[in-house]
Amino acid sequence: AQSVSQHNHHVILSEAASLELGCNYSYGGTVNLFWYVQYPGQHLQLLLKYFSGDPLVKGIKGFEAEFIKSKFSFNLRKPSVQWSDTAEYFCAVTSYNTDKLIFGTGTRLQVFP
Amino acid sequence: EPEVTQTPSHQVTQMGQEVILRCVPISNHLYFYWYRQILGQKVEFLVSFYNNEISEKSEIFDDQFSVERPDGSNFTLKIRSTKLEDSAMYFCASRQRGGDTDTQYFGPGTRLTVL
């Protein structure tokens, strides 16, 4: 069965620090990859997605992610975080034969001024 | 920007009672989903719905659960006889056919508390 792993459960950073959140998935076929963000008290919002093409995808709010097929990874990065990036971040995947999203456990990011 | 909406935001019920969670998907979307997140756990897929029928469901989605699109705008999740372990945040999502075909847009969720 497909699964998604997010190894960083809780990350604490100071403003202006760089961020990288890990995401690995366990499906060998064609996948679509997503990062969603959930700000405190708000709903899940799409940050960015990868379907095909350039493996480096740029999303909203200065986030980017790189799909490395050989490593089954889709890590999220931001060069300089802000206090407003404090949120929970979820990696998710769908595959060619299903459109259900398989989520990772999420990473809670806290950014201190 | 159009959004998925859900009501109520918080529902408290007694074990064994029926609950109906309501969602209004984005108006031109054709694919609908329910997910849930038990506190401290992953967001889990429950069911997908297209063309007035279930297209996929998880093992969580047993006979106690049902979904319906009663009037062309609402999409509901019914739990017939709630259990303590049904306490969770329930998220509705919708997806447009064509264009941005594989992006699901989520609602704010309904927190269900079963006592």
Chai-1 contact restraints between the chains, C-beta under 6 A:
chainA,res_idxA,chainB,res_idxB,connection_type,confidence,min_distance_angstrom,max_distance_angstrom,comment,restraint_id
A,N32,B,D102,contact,1.0,0.0,6.0,A-B,restraint_1
A,H43,B,F106,contact,1.0,0.0,6.0,A-B,restraint_2
A,H43,B,G107,contact,1.0,0.0,6.0,A-B,restraint_3
A,H43,B,P108,contact,1.0,0.0,6.0,A-B,restraint_4
A,L44,B,F106,contact,1.0,0.0,6.0,A-B,restraint_5
A,L46,B,T103,contact,1.0,0.0,6.0,A-B,restraint_6
A,K100,B,F45,contact,1.0,0.0,6.0,A-B,restraint_7
A,K100,B,E56,contact,1.0,0.0,6.0,A-B,restraint_8
A,F103,B,K42,contact,1.0,0.0,6.0,A-B,restraint_9
A,F103,B,V43,contact,1.0,0.0,6.0,A-B,restraint_10
A,T105,B,K42,contact,1.0,0.0,6.0,A-B,restraint_11
